[in-house]
């Protein structure tokens, strides 16, 4: 649980300091400067004089005395309530004594708070009336400095305007930071090299603690100005797993560092005074991590979630983290949806859609009658308009849920008081009803409702939270009838979150909170409009010159709640796998599926669909070079393998089509159609005809049986770059910026009547098209252009579904996943990009240090050919390279597998050696590199492929 996981660290820090004192005793936006060991002298000079030992803490808006004895309350004196401050007995500070006492500080004030008497967390006790307290410092020489500091801070607290108060306190703080620096004696090693040092604040819930940040070649340090809660916070860079830039108070000044993969609580959250300092520190850490940690993106998480590698709970946590939500910032605490709408039934029926909340609507729109009232007000409202006067997530709402485990946070937020007993978190059903019917209550939930720690539902600390109007004391949270215990409530809530219904509709809620319906016209249409100050970019604090207005604006931003950073601008895709089998499965994997075979009757959630499970490549990483044959003078541009696997057809920039026998290992045919380069080739069904495309604008049909050209299609005004064939239709891509669809059957015998191909469709592009690919049913086509655009076409209507500019250079290769739900593209920019076919959203982008010119994939793993001649095996879900196979000395730009029905046969059908031919390919009309040999490389064959226990095992030929 997010909040609970953070508490042990805080408790550990407090144990380290042996104090009851906490920064939560300060007011919001208050700083703790220094402390001094001292005695609180009661009844000074009288026979009842008594000294209480403790420490005196000087803060920007108050003086706090913490007695050593826990039976004594902590004393907090607001500086604004002080009447006089001085050395005891001087300048009338104490008119009852004439003799000055060395080391004494006198405070005369009108109000004092008593906190945590007997170390019990309870509302603060307040005593009013003119009083004088005397504190004697152990080091008497410090008295004058402390008095001077208190007088300066007192003047700041008594200024009329809040903006002036803030400006003066900020000046005092910056002066203190400027007079100090990071203590380099605290480096872990004398050999550490300093990269940078700057001023910053460490952020924890409701608290910021100023100090100095330092980064070396091995460690990140934070040294608090006040030495609290310990003199130094140190993080070893090698331990860092994730790092995120954050906005704090809607300003881009935050940085959060995680040393764990899945814990939503960071190890340190820093807020900088200058954006450049934040960015420089991020750069240093990111540079160190570049080869250690894979970057996590929203699109990559979406892909993993769609495939069932992330549960709904894990995915929402990742989205919150990526959208600047942090457990350290209560104004941006992780937000989770209400998913259950039934809190009155005796049994929770997760098979009934009526059990669930409508996830397509914000909380404020769930009650139709209330929504009508809100819309009436919205229509009459002047600009800027908003539908809801309160947010769905704010510090008050978070602590409303967590008051039983975080009472000190609630007391800090509400100036030492708990909320009215009848407004507390008393009942799940009551809270839900108020969210449906209340005029100003639109709050969502927090991660704890779907975790496994019940402490936020149980008053285990025996807090006195008040008495309700009916006379009952506020104690444990009342659960719905269908929950037998707090543990049962959380278990059923988790079951509901992971249910089929929620999995099928969660994308609708994501659109509202993190996606395309978060703001703008779509938000208005979805009745999802909140106050402008809650949105990123809603106000520019730097442009506000009035200090009072600026402080008030910042306070409102921090306390009202903030809308998450927008992660998606197009509709979020649905989840592909509604049933999620194991919540303990890691979010990414690197092991081969062969290491964990799946039995025939057992579901595997690692694969996209049943189809991709059938096509899984278990041992693709074991490919090794097998044969090499020199058959062309220049770069090979295309490969086609016969159904039997006995013949390999290749085209080349040397303008020839060649037929190579795998059995005899001899060249059998060499055909030249023109003096221009050939760009690609394919075999028609039946293996009787091979089709080649040429830079001379034509497509040639060659009869294998009769050994001669049988048809020529003069179809384009520029070079034909790629061809595809399906169900008697030819698809041709060209540098003339078109893809053409032709209908026709080529002549079967030479000398017979030539067939006239009919043009069925012409798909227009803005620039030349370099590659195309069809889905399995030939209902969709994807094209890639020279300018990096990937276009998905609906062939049934000859219309564009999506146009995605996802590469910075030429798109070299494209393909659909086996189930047609995704498109993978490879480009000269070194990127492999995954696009969701339904939404057109770029879901994942993986980058290598060299162009990826061709690939083969099963929907999960990718075998890509690189510029250096390596075969790269990519883990598409983990976003990383699993294996590098050195097979060639030149650039790899074409690859082919034996036909799927042979490579992946039915159960227990063996077949003989099948090769994976991979050839260099030159694209474009410039001469090929001298280092591009015209070789056909036959990689190690995949022999005796059998279906065993639901997974494929490939036995490699040695």
N, C-alpha and C positions, 0 to 999 in steps of 0.2 A: 504494500500500500504506500502511496506516494508520501503522505504526510508522516506516517509512522516510521517509514524507513529513514526519514531524516532525523527523527527525535533521538535515536540512540547516539548519533554523532554529537548532537547538542548536549545530551546528558553527559557524554564522555568528556566534552570540553568543560562542562561545569564541574565535573568531578576533578578534573585537572586543576581548576582554579580554587577548589574548596570554598566556593562562595554560593550564597543564596541569590546574590545579585545577578540580574540579567538585563541585557539591553532592552528587553521588553518593558522594563520599569520606566523607560524614558518615553517622552511623547513622540508621536510620529514626526519624522524629519528632525529629530534632536540628536546631538552628538555627545559622546562621552569622551572627555578630554584627558583627565588625569585623576589619580587617587593618592591619598596620604593616610598613613596610619595615624590614628587620633583617638582621643577620649571624648565622649559626649559627657560634659559636666552638668549634672543636675543640681539645682539648689545651690549654686555657687556661693561660697562664703558663709553658708549657714551651717548649723549643726547637723542638718540633714543632707549635706553635700554628698553626692554619689557620682562615681565615674564609671561609665560604660565603655568598654573597650571595643574598637571596631575600625572601620576605614571610612574616610570621607572622600566622596567622589564628586568631582567638579564636572558638570555637564553644561551644555550650551543654554539650557532653559531652566535648570534646577540644580539643587544641591541634594545629594543623597548620602545618608549615613547608614552603613550596614553594620549592626552589632555582631560581635563574634558569637554571642549567645543566641541560639536560635529561638529561645523563648521570647526574646525581645523583638519588637517589630522593626522593620526597616523604615527609616524616616525619609520622607521626600518633601522638600520645601521648594515650591516654584519660585523662581527669581522674580517673576512679575508681582508676586505677593509680598516681597520683601520691602520693608519700610526703611531700614538702615542696615548697612553692612560695614564692619570695621574691626580693628583690633579691639579686643575686650578692654573696656575701661577708658578708651580714648574717644575724644570728640563727642562725648555724650552718648556713645553707643550703649553705655550702661551707667545710668545716673545713680544707681544704688551703691556703686563701688568707686572709690577714689584712686585706688592703687591698681596700676596696670599689671596684668598677669602675663608673663612671658609665654608665647606660643598660643595665646587664646584668640579665637575668631568669634565675633559676636554677630548673630543674625537676629534682627527684629522683624517679625513678619505677621501677617494677618491670617494665614491659612497653612495647615500642614497635613500631610497624608501619612497614615500608618499602614504598612503593607506586610503581609505574610507573618503575622504574629504566630509564634509556635510553628513556624514554617508551613502554615496552612494556607493554601490558595483560596482566597475569598475576596469579595468586593472590598475596595480600599475604605478604610475608616478615615473620616475627615474631621478635623478639629479646627474651629474658627475662633477668632478673637486675637487681640494683640498679644504676642508671646515673644520671648527671647530665648534662644538656644546658644550655648557656648561650646565650642569645640577646641580642644587643645591638641595641636599637632605634636608628634614626637620630635620632629625637627623644627625647633622654634625659628630657625633662620628662614624657613619657607613661608612664614606667616605673611610678611609684607607682599610677596609675590602672589600668594593665593588671594589675599584681600584685593589686590589690584586687578587680578583676573576676574574675580567675582563682581567687582564694581563695573568693569567693562561689559561683562555679559549682562549685568543688571540693566545698564543703560540700553543695551540692545533690546532686551525684553520689554522695556517700558516705552519704546517708540510707538507712536500712535498707529502708524501704518504697518500692516503685516509685511508688505514688500520691503520696507526699510529695515524691519527687524531681520528678515531673511538675508538681505544684502550685507548687513553688518556682521551677522554671525558667520556668513560665508567668508567674509574678508578675514575674520579672526581665524577661522579654520585654515584658510589658504596660507595665512601668515605662519601658523604653527607648522604646517606641512613643509613650507619653504625653508624654515629654520632647521628642519631635520632631514635626514636622508636614510637610505637603506643601510643597515649595518652589515657590511660585507664579511665581517668575522663570522657571520652565521651561515656562510656557504658550507655545503656538505663536504666539499673538497677544495684544497688550495689550488688545484689545477683547473677549476671551473673558469670559463671565459664569459665575461659579462656581455650580453647582447644589448639590453636596454633597461632603463629604470624610469618609472614615472609615478605620478600620484593617481590614486584610484580609491574606490570604496568597495568593501566586500558586502554583498547583499545577502541577507537572510530574511525570512518572512517578517514584514513590517519594520525591518531594521536595516540601516546602512552604517558601516563601520569604516571610517577613513583610515588611510595608511599609504604605504609605498609598495609598489609592485616591482619585482625584479625578475628578469629571465636570463638564464645562462645557457650554455650549450647542453646542459643535462637536467636542469631543474627550473621550475616556476615557483617563485616565492611571493608571499604577501606578509608584510610586517605592519600590524595595526599600530596606529599612532599612540593608542592608549595601552598597548600590550595586553589587551583583553580579546578573547578569553585565554589566549596563550601568546607568547612573544612572537611566534612565527608559524605561518602555515606554509608547508612545503609539499610540492607535487613533483614527482619524478616524471619527466617527459616520456620516458619509455613506457610508463603505465597508462598514459592518456589513450583513451579509446575513441572519444568523440569530442568535438569542439564546435560551438555554435556562436555566431554573432547574435546579439539580442538587442531589442529595443526596450528601454526602461523609461517609463513615463512617456511613451510614444516617441522617444528620442533614440537614435541609433548609437547608443553608448555602452551597451552591455556585452559581456562575453562569458559564456558558460562552458566549463570544462568537466568532462565525465571520464572517470577511470574504470567504468563498468559498461558493459554492452546494453543491458536491459533495465537496469535500475533507473527509474525516472528522476531520481534525485542526483544532482550533480555534486562534485567534490568541492567546487568553488564557483561562485558567481560574482563577477567583478563589474562594477560600473565606473566608467572613466569620465574624466572631466573634459577630455578632448577626443573627438572621434578619431583623429589621426593616431593617437596613442593606442586606442582600441584596435584599429586596423593593423598597425605595425606589430602589435603583440600577436594578433591572430596570424599574421603572415609568418612570424618566426615559428610559432607552434605548428601551423599547417605545413610549413616546409619540412620540419622535422618529421611530421607524421606521414608525409607524402608516400613513402614506401612502406609504411607500417599499417596504416588504417585505410580501409576503403570508405569513400565518401558515401553518406547515406542521403538519398534524395526521396522526395515525395513520390516520384514516378516509380522508382525502384521498389519502395514499400508497397505501392499499389499493386505492382506486378506480383509480389510475393503474397500479398493478401488475396488477390484474385485466385491464385493457384492453391490456396489453403496452407501455405507455409507460415502465415501469421494468422492468429485468431482475431476475431473482431476486437477483443480487448487490447491485444498487442498492437494492432493496426491503429486504433484510436490513440493509444499512448504515443506511437511514433508520429502521428499527424500533429498531436499537441506539441510535441518537442520541436518539430520542424516549423510550427507556426508561432514560435516564441513563447509558448506556454511553459511555465517553470514552477516547480514546487517552492522555489525561493521567492517568488513574486506573487503575492496573493491577489494582486489586481490582474494577473495573467495565469491563474492556477489552471491546471488541466481540466477541461470541460468534457463531460460525458452525457449522453442523452438519457432521459426517461425512456425506457422501452416497454415497460409493463404499464397497462392502463387499468388493471383490475386489482383493487386492493380491498375488495369486500367479499369475494368468494371464499369458500372453505377449501377449495382445491384450485391449484393453478394449472390451467389447461393450455399447454404451449402448442397444441395442435390446432387451437381455435384462433383464427386471425383477430377475433373480437377481444382477445386477451391483451392485445398490444396497442400501444399508442401509435397514432398516425405519424410516421417518421418523415413524411413529405411536408409537414407543416411545423413552423416554430411553435413553441409553447403558447405564445400569445394568440395564435390563430386556431387553437384546438377547440375553444368554446365559441360557437358561431355567434351567439347573442353578445358576448363580450367583445368579439371582434367587430361587430357592427357598430357598437358604441365607440370603439377606438377609431374606426375608419371615419365616422362622422366627425370626430374631433380632428382627425388628420386632414380631412378635406378643408376644414375651416381654418386650419393653422397657417400662419404666415411662414415664409421660407426662413431658415431651413426647416423642413418638416420632418417629423419622426412619429412613428406609430406607438412606440413604447417608451414610457418615461423612466423605466429602470431596465437594467441589463439582465442577461441570463447567467452571468458570472461576475462576481465582485468579491472583494475581501469579506464584506459582511455576510454574503451568502455562503462562502466557503467555511467561515467560522461558525455560522449558524449550524452547519452539519457537524462540525468538529469540536464543538464547545466542550464535550465531555473528555476529550483527550488533549485539547489545547486551550484550557481555560485562561492561561496567562496571555495568550494572544487576543482572546476576546476582551479581556480587561484592558489590554493595551489599546485596542482599537476603539473601545468605548469609554475611555478615560476612567478606568477603574470600576466599571459597573458591568454586570450581566444585563441581558435584555429582559424586558418584562416577561414574567413566567408564562403567560398565555401566548406570547409570541416566540417562545423557544421551540426547538426541534423536539416536539413531544410525541408525534405519531407520524408514521409513514403515510397512512391514508389521509390524515388531516393535512399534511404538507402537500400531497398530490392534489387534493380538493382545492386548496388555496391557490395552487398554480393554475388550476383550470378556471376558477371563478374570481379570484382576487383582482381588484382593479389595478394593482401595481406589482403583482407578483408573477414573474415570467421565468423563474430560475430553472436551470437544468441541474444535472447531478455532477458528482465528482468521482474520480476513479475508485474511491474507497467503497462505493456501493457495489462494485464488481470484483473486489479483492477477497482476501481470506482472513482479515483481521477484524473481529467484531467489536473491538474496544470502543469505537466511536458511537456504537449503539447502546453501550452499557455504562452506567455511572459507577465504574469500578473505583474511582477516586473518592467516592462518597461526597461529591461537591454539593454545597447548599445552593441550588439553582433557583430557589424561590418556591412560592406556593401559588397555585392557580386559583381562579375565582371560585371553582367548585370546592376548594379546600384541599385537594390532593397535591402532594409535593412533586416537583419535577424530578424524575428519577431516570430509569431506563426508557429508551424509545419504545413506544407501543408498536408492535408489529402487526401486519395484516393477518387475517384468519388462516390463510394458507401456509403461514410460516410457523413451524413448531418451536423454533428457537432462533436466536440471532445467527447461528451458524447455518441453519436451514434456510433462513432468509437470504443470506449471501450466496449460498449454493444455488438456490432457485433463481436468483437474480443473474448469476453467471450463466446458468442454463438458458435463461431467456435471452441474454445478450448474444449467445452463440447459437440460438435457434435458427431453423430454416427461414422463418418469417423475417427475423431481423437481418440475417445474411442477405436476403433478397431485397431488402429495402434500406439498408444502412447507407447506401450511396446517396439516397435522397436527403438524409439528414446531413451528410457530409457536404452536399451542395449548399445547404443553408449556412453552415458554420464555417467551413473552410473553402468553399468552392464558388461556383459561378452565380449562386443566388445570394451571396453574402452582401453584395452592395450593387448599386446602380439600378438600372431598369428591371433586371431580373429580381432583385430584392423587393422592389415595389410590387411586382406581380405576385411574389410569394408571401406578401404581408410580413416582411422580415427587415423592417427599417427601424434602427435604433438611433439614439442621439448622435449627432455628428462627432462629438468629442470622443466617442468610443472607437472610431475607425482610424486606422493608420493613415496619416496624411490629412486627417480631419481638421487639424489646426497646426500651425507652425509657431511653436513657442518662441523661437528666436526672433520672430517678426513682431512680438508684443513688446512694446517699449515701456508701458506702465508696469512697474514692479508689483504693485498690488494686484493688478489684473492677471499678471503672469503667475504669481504664487497661487491665487485662487483657482486659476485654470489648471495648474499642475495638481493641486489638491483634489479637484473634481475628477481629473483623469485617473488618479491613483485610487480614489475611493469609489468611484462610480462603476468601474469595470471597463475592460477593453475587449474589443472584438479581435479574434485571432488574425494573424497575418494570412492573407489570402494565398492559398496554395494552388488552386486549380481555377482556370478561367473558362473551361469547357465542362459540359456535364460529366460527372464522375461515372466511370463504368460500373456495371453491376459485378457482383462477385460471381466467379465462374463455378466455384466449388462450394455449394451451400453447406455440405456436411463437413465439419472439421473434426478430425479424428483424435488428435493428440495435442493437448495444450502445452506439453513439455517439449515439443519438437523445436529445435533451434530455428532462428529466423533465416539462416542461410546454411548451406551445406557445401561440403567440398569432397566428401567421400563418394566413391562410385556406388551406384545402386547395387552392384554386384556384391558389395560388402555387406549388404543387408537385404538378402533375397526376400521377396514377398510371395507367400503361398497363393495358389490359385483362388482360394476363397476369401482372401484378405484384401481389403481396399488399401491402396496407396494414395495418400493425399499429396505426394510430392510432384505428381505429374499433372499436366493441364487437364486432360480428359482421358477417357478410355482409349481414344485413338492414339494419343501420345504415349500412353502406357504401353500400347502394343508396339509402338515404334521406338521404344527406349534403346539408346545405344549404351550398353553396359560397359564395354571395355574399349571405347573409342580412343582412350588415352594411350592404349598399347600399340597403336599403329607404328610401324617402323618401315623405312625405305626397303623396297624389295627388288625392283628391276628398273633399269633405265635404258631407253633406246633413242638414238638420234635418228629422226625421220624427217625433220624440216630444216630448211636453211635459215628461216627467221622465226619470230615468236609465234607460238601456238596460240590460237584465239578461241577455239571451241573444241568440245569433246562430246562424243556420243558413243555409248556402249550398247552392243546388241543385246537382245533379251537373253540369249544363251550365254553371254559373257565371252564368247570366243573371238569377237571382232571389236576393234576400237576404231572409230572414225574421228579424224581431227582436221580442223581447218587452221590456216596460218596466214600471216602477213605476206608469206611468199606466194600467195594467190592460189595455193593448191589445197585440194581435198584429198586426204590419204586414208587408206584402209590398211590397218595393221592386224595381223593374225596373232592372237595371244598364244595359240597352241604351237604354231610353228615358229613363233617369234620372228616373223619375216614380214616385210612390207609387201602387200598384195596389189594395191591399186594406188595410182597417183593421177589425179584429174585436175585440169586447169580450165576454168570457165572463162576467165578474162585475165587481163594483166593487172587487175586491181586486187587488193587484199580481200580475203574472206574473213568475215567477222564472227560467225557462229554457225553451228550446225545442229541438226536433230534427226532422229530416226522416226519415220512414220510407223504406226502400228503394223505389225507383221514383219518388220525389219527388211522390207523389200525396197524401200526408197529412203534415201538420205537427202535432207534439204539443207542448203547452205545460203547464207546471206552474204552480200558483198558490198564493198565500198563503191561499186559502180552503179548503185541504186537498185539492183535487181536481187531477186530471190531465185535460186536454181534448184531444180528437182532432178536427182540422179538415180537411175535404176541400177540397183546392185546386181540383180540377176542378169541384165542385158549389157551392163557395163557402159552405159552412155547416158547423156543428158536427155531427159524426156519432157521437161517443161521449163519455161522461164517466165517469171512474173515480174514485169517492169512496173513496180508499184509506187516508187517514191522519187522525189526530186533531189535527194541527197543520200548519202551512205545509209544503208540499212545496218543498224547496230545490233539488233537482237530479234530472234523469232521464237514463237511458241506455237504448238499445235494441239488441238483437242477437238474430238468429235467432228472431224471434217471441216474444221475451221482453222485458218492460219491467222496468227497475230504477228504483225511486223512493226518494229519500232525504228525510227529513223532520226537522223540529224536534221531533217527538214521540219522538226517540231511536231510530228504527228505519230500516232499509233493507229494502224489500220487493221480492220477485221475483215477477212476474206472468207467466202464460202466456196467450196469446190473440192473435187477429187481429182488428183493428177492422173494423167493417162497411165494405164497399166502396161502398155507395150509400146515400144518405139515404133514410129510410123503410123500409129493410130491417131485418131482425131485428137488434137490438143484441146485440153479443157479450158474454157473461159472462166477465170475466177471472177466472182461477183463481189463488189465492195459492199459490205453490210454496214460498216460504221467507220467514222473517222474521228479519232479522239485528239482534239487540238491542245497543244501545249504552247507556252510562251517561248521556250528555247528547245534546243535539240535534246532528244531522248536517248539515253545511253543504255538503259536496261528495262526489261519488263518481266513480269511473272504472273501466272494465273493461280487462282485457288483450285482446290481439288475438283470442284463442281463446275469450274469455268464460268461462274456467275460474277466473279470479281477479278479485276486486274489491277496490279500496282505497277506504276512506272517511276523511274528515277531519271532526273535531268542533269544536264551539265552544271546547272547553278545550285544543285543541292536540294531540290524540291522532290518530295515523295508525294505522288498523287494516287489515291485509291478511287477506282472507277467501278460503278455498277454497270455491268455489261448488259443487263436486261433492259436498261433504259438509256445506255450510252451516256450516263451522266456522272459528274464528279460527286463522290461522297465526301472526301476530305482532301485538302491540299496542305501539306505540312512542310515548311522550309526547315528541315532538321539537319542538314549538312552544310558545311562551309565551302565545299568543293563538289566535284562530280560525284554522283551516286553510281557506284560501281556494280552493285548487285542488290537484288531485292528478292524476297520470298515470303509467302504466307506460311503460317504455322499449320500443322496437319488439320486442325479443326477450324481454320479460317478466321479465328478470332483476333489474331495478331499479325502484324507485318514486321519483318526484320529487314533492315537496310544496312549496307556497308558502304563506306565512302572513302574518298582520297584523304579526308581529314582524319582518318584513323579511328572513326567512331563506328560502333555498332549500335543502332537505335531500334527500340521496340515501340511500335505504334499500336494503339488499340483501334481495331477496325470499326467498332460500334460508335465510338466518340471522336476518333481522330486525335486523341490525346497522346502526346509523347510520354510513354510510361517509363522508359528506362533508357539511359544512354551510357555506354561503356566506351572508354577511350584507351587506345594503345598508342605507342610512340611511333607507329608507322601506318601507312594506308592499309586498309583491309579491302582486297579487290574481289574476293569471291568467298562463298561459304556454302556449307550444307548444314542443315539442322533438323532436329526432330521435334521442335517446339520447346525443348528444354536445354539440351546441350548444343553448342555451335562449334563446328569445325571450319575454321576460317583460314584462307591463304593470305599471307602477308607479303609486304614489299621485300623483306629480307630472304624470302624463300622458306620460312618456317610455316609449319601447320600449327595453328593455335587452337587449342580446345578451350572454349569459354564456358564457364558456369554462368548461365544467363540469369539465374535467380540470385546468385551471390554477387554478380557483377564483377567477376574477376577471371583471370586466365588460370585454368587448372593444369594445363600441360603445354609445353612448347616442344614440337617435334621437328627436328631439322631434317628436311627431306630434299631441299633444292638449293642451288647456288644462285638462281635468278629470282625475279619477282614472280609470285604466284598470283594468277589472275583467272583461272578456270578450274573447276573441279566437278567430278561426277561420280555417282555411285551406281552400281548395277541396279536394275529396276527394283522398286520397293517390294513387288510381289515375290521377287527371288531373294532379295537381301533379307527380307523379314517374312519367311514362309510360315504357313500354319504350323501348329504344334507337331514336333517330332518329324519334320520333313527335312532331311539333310540335303545338302547340295555341295558341289565341288567348289574349288577355290574361286572366290569372287574378288576382283581387284578394285581398288579405289584409285582410278587414274587422276593425276593432278598435273596440270601443265601451265607453264608461263603464258601470259597473254598480253599482247600489246594493244592498247586502245588508243584511238586517235591516229591521225595520218602522218605524224612525225616518224622518222626512222626509229626502229627499236634500238634499245641500248645494246652495245656490243656484248654486254654480260648476260643477255637474254638468250640462252641456247635454245634452239628449236627442238627440244627434247620432249618426248612423251615419257613421263615418269610413272611407272606402275608401283604404287605403294604396296606394302605388305598385304596379302590377301586375308580376308576374313573367312576362315574355313569352318565348315560343319556348324552352321548356325542352327541352334535348336531352342525351342520354347520350353523352359524348365521352371516349374513353380511360379509361373506368372511373370518371370523376368527373363530377358535374353542374356545368354552368356556367349561371348565371342571367343573362340579358341584361335589364337594367332598362329600362322604358319611361320616356322623358324627358318 
